[in-house]
């Protein structure tokens, strides 16, 4: 986070809660990121609780998510042990805002993403009725991290609520 010059030499201040820590851990653990085959597009983090990381493969033969997780979860386990088993959602980044927004709300399933205003980056996300609480997350954590990751203002609604508003 910070380097200061002191009488005893340089002093380095490190923060375990900084999202840059997770990014560097992935760079160390996943050689494909160092080689440029996989790109980390964005990270959103609630330290100690959950991290969402959007990755993209520059090679169509390489799965970005699978490569980051590693064989039998080997790569991700090493990273998890460094950050006290904080939950990490690794998701596929996509050029299409609709697909990226849907991916960002994982583990919840998304029925439909409706772009309300592309300039203001506002969208409505429709999820199955039984997945609404999963999409929002405990104390709104899942949707907050998704908003931070995508940089879109998201309004989460259930299928039944979406049908009522479309009928009016």
Phi and psi in radians as a Rosetta constraint file:
Dihedral C 1 N 2 CA 2 C 2 CIRCULARHARMONIC -2.670 0.35
Dihedral N 2 CA 2 C 2 N 3 CIRCULARHARMONIC 2.533 0.35
Dihedral C 2 N 3 CA 3 C 3 CIRCULARHARMONIC -2.198 0.35
Dihedral N 3 CA 3 C 3 N 4 CIRCULARHARMONIC 2.218 0.35
Dihedral C 3 N 4 CA 4 C 4 CIRCULARHARMONIC -2.137 0.35
Dihedral N 4 CA 4 C 4 N 5 CIRCULARHARMONIC 2.499 0.35
Dihedral C 4 N 5 CA 5 C 5 CIRCULARHARMONIC -1.536 0.35
Dihedral N 5 CA 5 C 5 N 6 CIRCULARHARMONIC 2.200 0.35
Dihedral C 5 N 6 CA 6 C 6 CIRCULARHARMONIC -2.158 0.35
Dihedral N 6 CA 6 C 6 N 7 CIRCULARHARMONIC 3.067 0.35
Dihedral C 6 N 7 CA 7 C 7 CIRCULARHARMONIC -1.092 0.35
Dihedral N 7 CA 7 C 7 N 8 CIRCULARHARMONIC -0.498 0.35
Dihedral C 7 N 8 CA 8 C 8 CIRCULARHARMONIC -1.566 0.35
Dihedral N 8 CA 8 C 8 N 9 CIRCULARHARMONIC 0.059 0.35
Dihedral C 8 N 9 CA 9 C 9 CIRCULARHARMONIC 1.974 0.35
Dihedral N 9 CA 9 C 9 N 10 CIRCULARHARMONIC -3.029 0.35
Dihedral C 9 N 10 CA 10 C 10 CIRCULARHARMONIC -1.171 0.35
Dihedral N 10 CA 10 C 10 N 11 CIRCULARHARMONIC 2.454 0.35
Dihedral C 10 N 11 CA 11 C 11 CIRCULARHARMONIC -1.991 0.35
Dihedral N 11 CA 11 C 11 N 12 CIRCULARHARMONIC 2.189 0.35
Dihedral C 11 N 12 CA 12 C 12 CIRCULARHARMONIC -1.861 0.35
Dihedral N 12 CA 12 C 12 N 13 CIRCULARHARMONIC 2.211 0.35
Dihedral C 12 N 13 CA 13 C 13 CIRCULARHARMONIC -1.800 0.35
Dihedral N 13 CA 13 C 13 N 14 CIRCULARHARMONIC 2.158 0.35
Dihedral C 13 N 14 CA 14 C 14 CIRCULARHARMONIC -2.021 0.35
Dihedral N 14 CA 14 C 14 N 15 CIRCULARHARMONIC 2.425 0.35
Dihedral C 14 N 15 CA 15 C 15 CIRCULARHARMONIC -2.068 0.35
Dihedral N 15 CA 15 C 15 N 16 CIRCULARHARMONIC 2.134 0.35
Dihedral C 15 N 16 CA 16 C 16 CIRCULARHARMONIC -1.339 0.35
Dihedral N 16 CA 16 C 16 N 17 CIRCULARHARMONIC -0.233 0.35
Dihedral C 16 N 17 CA 17 C 17 CIRCULARHARMONIC -1.644 0.35
Dihedral N 17 CA 17 C 17 N 18 CIRCULARHARMONIC -0.108 0.35
Dihedral C 17 N 18 CA 18 C 18 CIRCULARHARMONIC -1.267 0.35
Dihedral N 18 CA 18 C 18 N 19 CIRCULARHARMONIC 2.405 0.35
Dihedral C 18 N 19 CA 19 C 19 CIRCULARHARMONIC -1.158 0.35
Dihedral N 19 CA 19 C 19 N 20 CIRCULARHARMONIC -0.378 0.35
Dihedral C 19 N 20 CA 20 C 20 CIRCULARHARMONIC -1.094 0.35
Dihedral N 20 CA 20 C 20 N 21 CIRCULARHARMONIC -0.488 0.35
Dihedral C 20 N 21 CA 21 C 21 CIRCULARHARMONIC -1.084 0.35
Dihedral N 21 CA 21 C 21 N 22 CIRCULARHARMONIC -0.816 0.35
Dihedral C 21 N 22 CA 22 C 22 CIRCULARHARMONIC -1.100 0.35
Dihedral N 22 CA 22 C 22 N 23 CIRCULARHARMONIC -0.729 0.35
Dihedral C 22 N 23 CA 23 C 23 CIRCULARHARMONIC -1.062 0.35
Dihedral N 23 CA 23 C 23 N 24 CIRCULARHARMONIC -0.798 0.35
Dihedral C 23 N 24 CA 24 C 24 CIRCULARHARMONIC -1.172 0.35
Dihedral N 24 CA 24 C 24 N 25 CIRCULARHARMONIC -0.641 0.35
Dihedral C 24 N 25 CA 25 C 25 CIRCULARHARMONIC -1.081 0.35
Dihedral N 25 CA 25 C 25 N 26 CIRCULARHARMONIC -0.719 0.35
Dihedral C 25 N 26 CA 26 C 26 CIRCULARHARMONIC -1.141 0.35
Dihedral N 26 CA 26 C 26 N 27 CIRCULARHARMONIC -0.694 0.35
Dihedral C 26 N 27 CA 27 C 27 CIRCULARHARMONIC -1.086 0.35
Dihedral N 27 CA 27 C 27 N 28 CIRCULARHARMONIC -0.673 0.35
Dihedral C 27 N 28 CA 28 C 28 CIRCULARHARMONIC -1.235 0.35
Dihedral N 28 CA 28 C 28 N 29 CIRCULARHARMONIC -0.758 0.35
Dihedral C 28 N 29 CA 29 C 29 CIRCULARHARMONIC -1.447 0.35
Dihedral N 29 CA 29 C 29 N 30 CIRCULARHARMONIC -0.440 0.35
Dihedral C 29 N 30 CA 30 C 30 CIRCULARHARMONIC -2.019 0.35
Dihedral N 30 CA 30 C 30 N 31 CIRCULARHARMONIC 1.725 0.35
Dihedral C 30 N 31 CA 31 C 31 CIRCULARHARMONIC -1.025 0.35
Dihedral N 31 CA 31 C 31 N 32 CIRCULARHARMONIC -0.482 0.35
Dihedral C 31 N 32 CA 32 C 32 CIRCULARHARMONIC -1.128 0.35
Dihedral N 32 CA 32 C 32 N 33 CIRCULARHARMONIC -0.437 0.35
Dihedral C 32 N 33 CA 33 C 33 CIRCULARHARMONIC -1.299 0.35
Dihedral N 33 CA 33 C 33 N 34 CIRCULARHARMONIC -0.750 0.35
Dihedral C 33 N 34 CA 34 C 34 CIRCULARHARMONIC -1.070 0.35
Dihedral N 34 CA 34 C 34 N 35 CIRCULARHARMONIC -0.671 0.35
Dihedral C 34 N 35 CA 35 C 35 CIRCULARHARMONIC -1.367 0.35
Dihedral N 35 CA 35 C 35 N 36 CIRCULARHARMONIC -0.148 0.35
Dihedral C 35 N 36 CA 36 C 36 CIRCULARHARMONIC 1.488 0.35
Dihedral N 36 CA 36 C 36 N 37 CIRCULARHARMONIC 0.099 0.35
Dihedral C 36 N 37 CA 37 C 37 CIRCULARHARMONIC -1.256 0.35
Dihedral N 37 CA 37 C 37 N 38 CIRCULARHARMONIC -0.647 0.35
Dihedral C 37 N 38 CA 38 C 38 CIRCULARHARMONIC -2.060 0.35
Dihedral N 38 CA 38 C 38 N 39 CIRCULARHARMONIC 2.404 0.35
Dihedral C 38 N 39 CA 39 C 39 CIRCULARHARMONIC -2.010 0.35
Dihedral N 39 CA 39 C 39 N 40 CIRCULARHARMONIC 2.349 0.35
Dihedral C 39 N 40 CA 40 C 40 CIRCULARHARMONIC -1.502 0.35
Dihedral N 40 CA 40 C 40 N 41 CIRCULARHARMONIC 1.973 0.35
Dihedral C 40 N 41 CA 41 C 41 CIRCULARHARMONIC -1.437 0.35
Dihedral N 41 CA 41 C 41 N 42 CIRCULARHARMONIC -0.707 0.35
Dihedral C 41 N 42 CA 42 C 42 CIRCULARHARMONIC -2.876 0.35
Dihedral N 42 CA 42 C 42 N 43 CIRCULARHARMONIC 2.705 0.35
Dihedral C 42 N 43 CA 43 C 43 CIRCULARHARMONIC -2.350 0.35
Dihedral N 43 CA 43 C 43 N 44 CIRCULARHARMONIC 2.371 0.35
Dihedral C 43 N 44 CA 44 C 44 CIRCULARHARMONIC -2.215 0.35
Dihedral N 44 CA 44 C 44 N 45 CIRCULARHARMONIC 2.455 0.35
Dihedral C 44 N 45 CA 45 C 45 CIRCULARHARMONIC -2.519 0.35
Dihedral N 45 CA 45 C 45 N 46 CIRCULARHARMONIC 2.409 0.35
Dihedral C 45 N 46 CA 46 C 46 CIRCULARHARMONIC -2.002 0.35
Dihedral N 46 CA 46 C 46 N 47 CIRCULARHARMONIC 1.660 0.35
Dihedral C 46 N 47 CA 47 C 47 CIRCULARHARMONIC -0.885 0.35
Dihedral N 47 CA 47 C 47 N 48 CIRCULARHARMONIC 2.323 0.35
Dihedral C 47 N 48 CA 48 C 48 CIRCULARHARMONIC 1.494 0.35
Dihedral N 48 CA 48 C 48 N 49 CIRCULARHARMONIC -0.208 0.35
Dihedral C 48 N 49 CA 49 C 49 CIRCULARHARMONIC -2.029 0.35
Dihedral N 49 CA 49 C 49 N 50 CIRCULARHARMONIC -1.133 0.35
Dihedral C 49 N 50 CA 50 C 50 CIRCULARHARMONIC -2.744 0.35
Dihedral N 50 CA 50 C 50 N 51 CIRCULARHARMONIC 2.596 0.35
Dihedral C 50 N 51 CA 51 C 51 CIRCULARHARMONIC -2.255 0.35
Dihedral N 51 CA 51 C 51 N 52 CIRCULARHARMONIC 2.428 0.35
Dihedral C 51 N 52 CA 52 C 52 CIRCULARHARMONIC -2.041 0.35
Dihedral N 52 CA 52 C 52 N 53 CIRCULARHARMONIC 2.275 0.35
Dihedral C 52 N 53 CA 53 C 53 CIRCULARHARMONIC -2.248 0.35
Dihedral N 53 CA 53 C 53 N 54 CIRCULARHARMONIC 2.204 0.35
Dihedral C 53 N 54 CA 54 C 54 CIRCULARHARMONIC -1.726 0.35
Dihedral N 54 CA 54 C 54 N 55 CIRCULARHARMONIC 2.151 0.35
Dihedral C 54 N 55 CA 55 C 55 CIRCULARHARMONIC -2.136 0.35
Dihedral N 55 CA 55 C 55 N 56 CIRCULARHARMONIC 2.697 0.35
Dihedral C 55 N 56 CA 56 C 56 CIRCULARHARMONIC -2.434 0.35
Dihedral N 56 CA 56 C 56 N 57 CIRCULARHARMONIC 2.362 0.35
Dihedral C 56 N 57 CA 57 C 57 CIRCULARHARMONIC -1.650 0.35
Dihedral N 57 CA 57 C 57 N 58 CIRCULARHARMONIC 2.304 0.35
Dihedral C 57 N 58 CA 58 C 58 CIRCULARHARMONIC -1.551 0.35
Dihedral N 58 CA 58 C 58 N 59 CIRCULARHARMONIC 0.022 0.35
Dihedral C 58 N 59 CA 59 C 59 CIRCULARHARMONIC -2.218 0.35
Dihedral N 59 CA 59 C 59 N 60 CIRCULARHARMONIC 2.075 0.35
Dihedral C 59 N 60 CA 60 C 60 CIRCULARHARMONIC -1.115 0.35
Dihedral N 60 CA 60 C 60 N 61 CIRCULARHARMONIC -0.280 0.35
Dihedral C 60 N 61 CA 61 C 61 CIRCULARHARMONIC -1.529 0.35
Dihedral N 61 CA 61 C 61 N 62 CIRCULARHARMONIC -0.066 0.35
Dihedral C 61 N 62 CA 62 C 62 CIRCULARHARMONIC -2.029 0.35
Dihedral N 62 CA 62 C 62 N 63 CIRCULARHARMONIC 2.166 0.35
Dihedral C 62 N 63 CA 63 C 63 CIRCULARHARMONIC -1.441 0.35
Dihedral N 63 CA 63 C 63 N 64 CIRCULARHARMONIC 2.070 0.35
Dihedral C 63 N 64 CA 64 C 64 CIRCULARHARMONIC -1.097 0.35
Dihedral N 64 CA 64 C 64 N 65 CIRCULARHARMONIC -0.827 0.35
Dihedral C 64 N 65 CA 65 C 65 CIRCULARHARMONIC -1.156 0.35
Dihedral N 65 CA 65 C 65 N 66 CIRCULARHARMONIC -0.849 0.35
Dihedral C 65 N 66 CA 66 C 66 CIRCULARHARMONIC -1.063 0.35
Dihedral N 66 CA 66 C 66 N 67 CIRCULARHARMONIC -0.682 0.35
Dihedral C 66 N 67 CA 67 C 67 CIRCULARHARMONIC -1.167 0.35
Dihedral N 67 CA 67 C 67 N 68 CIRCULARHARMONIC -0.698 0.35
Dihedral C 67 N 68 CA 68 C 68 CIRCULARHARMONIC -1.199 0.35
Dihedral N 68 CA 68 C 68 N 69 CIRCULARHARMONIC -0.610 0.35
Dihedral C 68 N 69 CA 69 C 69 CIRCULARHARMONIC -1.252 0.35
Dihedral N 69 CA 69 C 69 N 70 CIRCULARHARMONIC -0.728 0.35
Dihedral C 69 N 70 CA 70 C 70 CIRCULARHARMONIC 1.490 0.35
Dihedral N 70 CA 70 C 70 N 71 CIRCULARHARMONIC 2.916 0.35
Dihedral C 70 N 71 CA 71 C 71 CIRCULARHARMONIC -1.063 0.35
Dihedral N 71 CA 71 C 71 N 72 CIRCULARHARMONIC 2.102 0.35
Dihedral C 71 N 72 CA 72 C 72 CIRCULARHARMONIC 0.948 0.35
Dihedral N 72 CA 72 C 72 N 73 CIRCULARHARMONIC 0.544 0.35
Dihedral C 72 N 73 CA 73 C 73 CIRCULARHARMONIC 1.316 0.35
Dihedral N 73 CA 73 C 73 N 74 CIRCULARHARMONIC 0.292 0.35
Dihedral C 73 N 74 CA 74 C 74 CIRCULARHARMONIC -1.061 0.35
Dihedral N 74 CA 74 C 74 N 75 CIRCULARHARMONIC -0.788 0.35
Dihedral C 74 N 75 CA 75 C 75 CIRCULARHARMONIC -1.205 0.35
Dihedral N 75 CA 75 C 75 N 76 CIRCULARHARMONIC -0.772 0.35
Dihedral C 75 N 76 CA 76 C 76 CIRCULARHARMONIC -1.200 0.35
Dihedral N 76 CA 76 C 76 N 77 CIRCULARHARMONIC -0.582 0.35
Dihedral C 76 N 77 CA 77 C 77 CIRCULARHARMONIC -1.084 0.35
Dihedral N 77 CA 77 C 77 N 78 CIRCULARHARMONIC -0.680 0.35
Dihedral C 77 N 78 CA 78 C 78 CIRCULARHARMONIC -1.103 0.35
Dihedral N 78 CA 78 C 78 N 79 CIRCULARHARMONIC -0.746 0.35
Dihedral C 78 N 79 CA 79 C 79 CIRCULARHARMONIC -1.169 0.35
Dihedral N 79 CA 79 C 79 N 80 CIRCULARHARMONIC -0.756 0.35
Dihedral C 79 N 80 CA 80 C 80 CIRCULARHARMONIC -1.044 0.35
Dihedral N 80 CA 80 C 80 N 81 CIRCULARHARMONIC -0.683 0.35
Dihedral C 80 N 81 CA 81 C 81 CIRCULARHARMONIC -1.160 0.35
Dihedral N 81 CA 81 C 81 N 82 CIRCULARHARMONIC -0.499 0.35
Dihedral C 81 N 82 CA 82 C 82 CIRCULARHARMONIC -1.283 0.35
Dihedral N 82 CA 82 C 82 N 83 CIRCULARHARMONIC -0.495 0.35
Dihedral C 82 N 83 CA 83 C 83 CIRCULARHARMONIC -1.988 0.35
Dihedral N 83 CA 83 C 83 N 84 CIRCULARHARMONIC 0.588 0.35
Dihedral C 83 N 84 CA 84 C 84 CIRCULARHARMONIC 0.966 0.35
Dihedral N 84 CA 84 C 84 N 85 CIRCULARHARMONIC 0.775 0.35
Dihedral C 84 N 85 CA 85 C 85 CIRCULARHARMONIC 0.961 0.35
Dihedral N 85 CA 85 C 85 N 86 CIRCULARHARMONIC 0.572 0.35
Dihedral C 85 N 86 CA 86 C 86 CIRCULARHARMONIC -1.076 0.35
Dihedral N 86 CA 86 C 86 N 87 CIRCULARHARMONIC 2.469 0.35
Dihedral C 86 N 87 CA 87 C 87 CIRCULARHARMONIC -1.215 0.35
Dihedral N 87 CA 87 C 87 N 88 CIRCULARHARMONIC 2.423 0.35
Dihedral C 87 N 88 CA 88 C 88 CIRCULARHARMONIC -2.203 0.35
Dihedral N 88 CA 88 C 88 N 89 CIRCULARHARMONIC 2.196 0.35
Dihedral C 88 N 89 CA 89 C 89 CIRCULARHARMONIC -1.813 0.35
Dihedral N 89 CA 89 C 89 N 90 CIRCULARHARMONIC 1.990 0.35
Dihedral C 89 N 90 CA 90 C 90 CIRCULARHARMONIC -1.725 0.35
Dihedral N 90 CA 90 C 90 N 91 CIRCULARHARMONIC 2.150 0.35
Dihedral C 90 N 91 CA 91 C 91 CIRCULARHARMONIC -2.323 0.35
Dihedral N 91 CA 91 C 91 N 92 CIRCULARHARMONIC 2.762 0.35
Dihedral C 91 N 92 CA 92 C 92 CIRCULARHARMONIC -1.396 0.35
Dihedral N 92 CA 92 C 92 N 93 CIRCULARHARMONIC 2.168 0.35
Dihedral C 92 N 93 CA 93 C 93 CIRCULARHARMONIC -1.342 0.35
Dihedral N 93 CA 93 C 93 N 94 CIRCULARHARMONIC 2.559 0.35
Dihedral C 93 N 94 CA 94 C 94 CIRCULARHARMONIC -2.482 0.35
Dihedral N 94 CA 94 C 94 N 95 CIRCULARHARMONIC 2.545 0.35
Dihedral C 94 N 95 CA 95 C 95 CIRCULARHARMONIC -1.081 0.35
Dihedral N 95 CA 95 C 95 N 96 CIRCULARHARMONIC -0.669 0.35
Dihedral C 95 N 96 CA 96 C 96 CIRCULARHARMONIC -1.227 0.35
Dihedral N 96 CA 96 C 96 N 97 CIRCULARHARMONIC 2.102 0.35
Dihedral C 96 N 97 CA 97 C 97 CIRCULARHARMONIC -1.014 0.35
Dihedral N 97 CA 97 C 97 N 98 CIRCULARHARMONIC -0.649 0.35
Dihedral C 97 N 98 CA 98 C 98 CIRCULARHARMONIC -1.052 0.35
Dihedral N 98 CA 98 C 98 N 99 CIRCULARHARMONIC -0.836 0.35
Dihedral C 98 N 99 CA 99 C 99 CIRCULARHARMONIC -1.210 0.35
Dihedral N 99 CA 99 C 99 N 100 CIRCULARHARMONIC -0.669 0.35
Dihedral C 99 N 100 CA 100 C 100 CIRCULARHARMONIC -1.153 0.35
Dihedral N 100 CA 100 C 100 N 101 CIRCULARHARMONIC -0.742 0.35
Dihedral C 100 N 101 CA 101 C 101 CIRCULARHARMONIC -1.096 0.35
Dihedral N 101 CA 101 C 101 N 102 CIRCULARHARMONIC -0.765 0.35
Dihedral C 101 N 102 CA 102 C 102 CIRCULARHARMONIC -1.061 0.35
Dihedral N 102 CA 102 C 102 N 103 CIRCULARHARMONIC -0.756 0.35
Dihedral C 102 N 103 CA 103 C 103 CIRCULARHARMONIC -1.112 0.35
Dihedral N 103 CA 103 C 103 N 104 CIRCULARHARMONIC -0.657 0.35
Dihedral C 103 N 104 CA 104 C 104 CIRCULARHARMONIC -1.153 0.35
Dihedral N 104 CA 104 C 104 N 105 CIRCULARHARMONIC -0.391 0.35
Dihedral C 104 N 105 CA 105 C 105 CIRCULARHARMONIC -1.584 0.35
Dihedral N 105 CA 105 C 105 N 106 CIRCULARHARMONIC 0.067 0.35
Dihedral C 105 N 106 CA 106 C 106 CIRCULARHARMONIC -1.018 0.35
Dihedral N 106 CA 106 C 106 N 107 CIRCULARHARMONIC 2.529 0.35
Dihedral C 106 N 107 CA 107 C 107 CIRCULARHARMONIC -1.446 0.35
Dihedral N 107 CA 107 C 107 N 108 CIRCULARHARMONIC 0.018 0.35
Dihedral C 107 N 108 CA 108 C 108 CIRCULARHARMONIC -1.295 0.35
Dihedral N 108 CA 108 C 108 N 109 CIRCULARHARMONIC 2.598 0.35
Dihedral C 108 N 109 CA 109 C 109 CIRCULARHARMONIC -1.577 0.35
Dihedral N 109 CA 109 C 109 N 110 CIRCULARHARMONIC 2.465 0.35
Dihedral C 109 N 110 CA 110 C 110 CIRCULARHARMONIC -1.968 0.35
Dihedral N 110 CA 110 C 110 N 111 CIRCULARHARMONIC 2.264 0.35
Dihedral C 110 N 111 CA 111 C 111 CIRCULARHARMONIC -1.394 0.35
Dihedral N 111 CA 111 C 111 N 112 CIRCULARHARMONIC -0.813 0.35
Dihedral C 111 N 112 CA 112 C 112 CIRCULARHARMONIC -2.760 0.35
Dihedral N 112 CA 112 C 112 N 113 CIRCULARHARMONIC 2.531 0.35
Dihedral C 112 N 113 CA 113 C 113 CIRCULARHARMONIC -2.035 0.35
Dihedral N 113 CA 113 C 113 N 114 CIRCULARHARMONIC 2.169 0.35
Dihedral C 113 N 114 CA 114 C 114 CIRCULARHARMONIC -1.947 0.35
Dihedral N 114 CA 114 C 114 N 115 CIRCULARHARMONIC 2.077 0.35
Dihedral C 114 N 115 CA 115 C 115 CIRCULARHARMONIC -1.389 0.35
Dihedral N 115 CA 115 C 115 N 116 CIRCULARHARMONIC 2.009 0.35
Dihedral C 115 N 116 CA 116 C 116 CIRCULARHARMONIC -1.483 0.35
Dihedral N 116 CA 116 C 116 N 117 CIRCULARHARMONIC -0.756 0.35
Dihedral C 116 N 117 CA 117 C 117 CIRCULARHARMONIC -2.633 0.35
Dihedral N 117 CA 117 C 117 N 118 CIRCULARHARMONIC 1.896 0.35
Dihedral C 117 N 118 CA 118 C 118 CIRCULARHARMONIC -1.206 0.35
Dihedral N 118 CA 118 C 118 N 119 CIRCULARHARMONIC -0.632 0.35
Dihedral C 118 N 119 CA 119 C 119 CIRCULARHARMONIC -1.168 0.35
Dihedral N 119 CA 119 C 119 N 120 CIRCULARHARMONIC -0.767 0.35
Dihedral C 119 N 120 CA 120 C 120 CIRCULARHARMONIC -1.451 0.35
Dihedral N 120 CA 120 C 120 N 121 CIRCULARHARMONIC -0.103 0.35
Dihedral C 120 N 121 CA 121 C 121 CIRCULARHARMONIC 0.988 0.35
Dihedral N 121 CA 121 C 121 N 122 CIRCULARHARMONIC 1.055 0.35
Dihedral C 121 N 122 CA 122 C 122 CIRCULARHARMONIC -2.118 0.35
Dihedral N 122 CA 122 C 122 N 123 CIRCULARHARMONIC 2.326 0.35
Dihedral C 122 N 123 CA 123 C 123 CIRCULARHARMONIC -2.491 0.35
Dihedral N 123 CA 123 C 123 N 124 CIRCULARHARMONIC 2.664 0.35
Dihedral C 123 N 124 CA 124 C 124 CIRCULARHARMONIC -1.901 0.35
Dihedral N 124 CA 124 C 124 N 125 CIRCULARHARMONIC 2.309 0.35
Dihedral C 124 N 125 CA 125 C 125 CIRCULARHARMONIC -1.982 0.35
Dihedral N 125 CA 125 C 125 N 126 CIRCULARHARMONIC 2.163 0.35
Dihedral C 125 N 126 CA 126 C 126 CIRCULARHARMONIC -1.763 0.35
Dihedral N 126 CA 126 C 126 N 127 CIRCULARHARMONIC 2.218 0.35
Dihedral C 126 N 127 CA 127 C 127 CIRCULARHARMONIC -2.175 0.35
Dihedral N 127 CA 127 C 127 N 128 CIRCULARHARMONIC 2.730 0.35
Dihedral C 127 N 128 CA 128 C 128 CIRCULARHARMONIC -0.997 0.35
Dihedral N 128 CA 128 C 128 N 129 CIRCULARHARMONIC 2.604 0.35
Dihedral C 128 N 129 CA 129 C 129 CIRCULARHARMONIC -0.917 0.35
Dihedral N 129 CA 129 C 129 N 130 CIRCULARHARMONIC -0.728 0.35
Dihedral C 129 N 130 CA 130 C 130 CIRCULARHARMONIC -1.374 0.35
Dihedral N 130 CA 130 C 130 N 131 CIRCULARHARMONIC -0.090 0.35
Dihedral C 130 N 131 CA 131 C 131 CIRCULARHARMONIC -1.892 0.35
Dihedral N 131 CA 131 C 131 N 132 CIRCULARHARMONIC 0.060 0.35
Dihedral C 131 N 132 CA 132 C 132 CIRCULARHARMONIC -1.050 0.35
Dihedral N 132 CA 132 C 132 N 133 CIRCULARHARMONIC -0.842 0.35
Dihedral C 132 N 133 CA 133 C 133 CIRCULARHARMONIC -1.171 0.35
Dihedral N 133 CA 133 C 133 N 134 CIRCULARHARMONIC -0.578 0.35
Dihedral C 133 N 134 CA 134 C 134 CIRCULARHARMONIC -1.177 0.35
Dihedral N 134 CA 134 C 134 N 135 CIRCULARHARMONIC -0.714 0.35
Dihedral C 134 N 135 CA 135 C 135 CIRCULARHARMONIC -1.133 0.35
Dihedral N 135 CA 135 C 135 N 136 CIRCULARHARMONIC -0.697 0.35
Dihedral C 135 N 136 CA 136 C 136 CIRCULARHARMONIC -1.299 0.35
Dihedral N 136 CA 136 C 136 N 137 CIRCULARHARMONIC -0.741 0.35
Dihedral C 136 N 137 CA 137 C 137 CIRCULARHARMONIC 1.497 0.35
Dihedral N 137 CA 137 C 137 N 138 CIRCULARHARMONIC 2.929 0.35
Dihedral C 137 N 138 CA 138 C 138 CIRCULARHARMONIC -1.119 0.35
Dihedral N 138 CA 138 C 138 N 139 CIRCULARHARMONIC 2.147 0.35
Dihedral C 138 N 139 CA 139 C 139 CIRCULARHARMONIC 0.969 0.35
Dihedral N 139 CA 139 C 139 N 140 CIRCULARHARMONIC 0.493 0.35
Dihedral C 139 N 140 CA 140 C 140 CIRCULARHARMONIC 1.336 0.35
Dihedral N 140 CA 140 C 140 N 141 CIRCULARHARMONIC 0.242 0.35
Dihedral C 140 N 141 CA 141 C 141 CIRCULARHARMONIC -1.104 0.35
Dihedral N 141 CA 141 C 141 N 142 CIRCULARHARMONIC -0.771 0.35
Dihedral C 141 N 142 CA 142 C 142 CIRCULARHARMONIC -1.088 0.35
Dihedral N 142 CA 142 C 142 N 143 CIRCULARHARMONIC -0.806 0.35
Dihedral C 142 N 143 CA 143 C 143 CIRCULARHARMONIC -1.235 0.35
Dihedral N 143 CA 143 C 143 N 144 CIRCULARHARMONIC -0.609 0.35
Dihedral C 143 N 144 CA 144 C 144 CIRCULARHARMONIC -1.092 0.35
Dihedral N 144 CA 144 C 144 N 145 CIRCULARHARMONIC -0.769 0.35
Dihedral C 144 N 145 CA 145 C 145 CIRCULARHARMONIC -1.177 0.35
Dihedral N 145 CA 145 C 145 N 146 CIRCULARHARMONIC -0.641 0.35
Dihedral C 145 N 146 CA 146 C 146 CIRCULARHARMONIC -1.129 0.35
Dihedral N 146 CA 146 C 146 N 147 CIRCULARHARMONIC -0.707 0.35
Dihedral C 146 N 147 CA 147 C 147 CIRCULARHARMONIC -1.100 0.35
Dihedral N 147 CA 147 C 147 N 148 CIRCULARHARMONIC -0.802 0.35
Dihedral C 147 N 148 CA 148 C 148 CIRCULARHARMONIC -1.120 0.35
Dihedral N 148 CA 148 C 148 N 149 CIRCULARHARMONIC -0.669 0.35
Dihedral C 148 N 149 CA 149 C 149 CIRCULARHARMONIC -1.231 0.35
Dihedral N 149 CA 149 C 149 N 150 CIRCULARHARMONIC -0.784 0.35
Dihedral C 149 N 150 CA 150 C 150 CIRCULARHARMONIC -1.513 0.35
Dihedral N 150 CA 150 C 150 N 151 CIRCULARHARMONIC -0.390 0.35
Dihedral C 150 N 151 CA 151 C 151 CIRCULARHARMONIC 1.123 0.35
Dihedral N 151 CA 151 C 151 N 152 CIRCULARHARMONIC 0.548 0.35
Dihedral C 151 N 152 CA 152 C 152 CIRCULARHARMONIC -2.064 0.35
Dihedral N 152 CA 152 C 152 N 153 CIRCULARHARMONIC 2.554 0.35
Dihedral C 152 N 153 CA 153 C 153 CIRCULARHARMONIC -1.461 0.35
Dihedral N 153 CA 153 C 153 N 154 CIRCULARHARMONIC 2.097 0.35
Dihedral C 153 N 154 CA 154 C 154 CIRCULARHARMONIC -1.977 0.35
Dihedral N 154 CA 154 C 154 N 155 CIRCULARHARMONIC 2.344 0.35
Dihedral C 154 N 155 CA 155 C 155 CIRCULARHARMONIC -1.971 0.35
Dihedral N 155 CA 155 C 155 N 156 CIRCULARHARMONIC 1.984 0.35
Dihedral C 155 N 156 CA 156 C 156 CIRCULARHARMONIC -1.627 0.35
Dihedral N 156 CA 156 C 156 N 157 CIRCULARHARMONIC 2.286 0.35
Dihedral C 156 N 157 CA 157 C 157 CIRCULARHARMONIC -2.446 0.35
Dihedral N 157 CA 157 C 157 N 158 CIRCULARHARMONIC 2.685 0.35
Dihedral C 157 N 158 CA 158 C 158 CIRCULARHARMONIC -1.464 0.35
Dihedral N 158 CA 158 C 158 N 159 CIRCULARHARMONIC 2.855 0.35
Dihedral C 158 N 159 CA 159 C 159 CIRCULARHARMONIC -1.052 0.35
Dihedral N 159 CA 159 C 159 N 160 CIRCULARHARMONIC -0.719 0.35
Dihedral C 159 N 160 CA 160 C 160 CIRCULARHARMONIC -1.163 0.35
Dihedral N 160 CA 160 C 160 N 161 CIRCULARHARMONIC -0.679 0.35
Dihedral C 160 N 161 CA 161 C 161 CIRCULARHARMONIC -1.186 0.35
Dihedral N 161 CA 161 C 161 N 162 CIRCULARHARMONIC -0.631 0.35
Dihedral C 161 N 162 CA 162 C 162 CIRCULARHARMONIC -1.164 0.35
Dihedral N 162 CA 162 C 162 N 163 CIRCULARHARMONIC -0.656 0.35
Dihedral C 162 N 163 CA 163 C 163 CIRCULARHARMONIC -1.154 0.35
Dihedral N 163 CA 163 C 163 N 164 CIRCULARHARMONIC -0.694 0.35
Dihedral C 163 N 164 CA 164 C 164 CIRCULARHARMONIC -1.111 0.35
Dihedral N 164 CA 164 C 164 N 165 CIRCULARHARMONIC -0.770 0.35
Dihedral C 164 N 165 CA 165 C 165 CIRCULARHARMONIC -1.255 0.35
Dihedral N 165 CA 165 C 165 N 166 CIRCULARHARMONIC -0.496 0.35
Dihedral C 165 N 166 CA 166 C 166 CIRCULARHARMONIC -1.360 0.35
Dihedral N 166 CA 166 C 166 N 167 CIRCULARHARMONIC -0.391 0.35
Dihedral C 166 N 167 CA 167 C 167 CIRCULARHARMONIC -1.288 0.35
Dihedral N 167 CA 167 C 167 N 168 CIRCULARHARMONIC -0.469 0.35
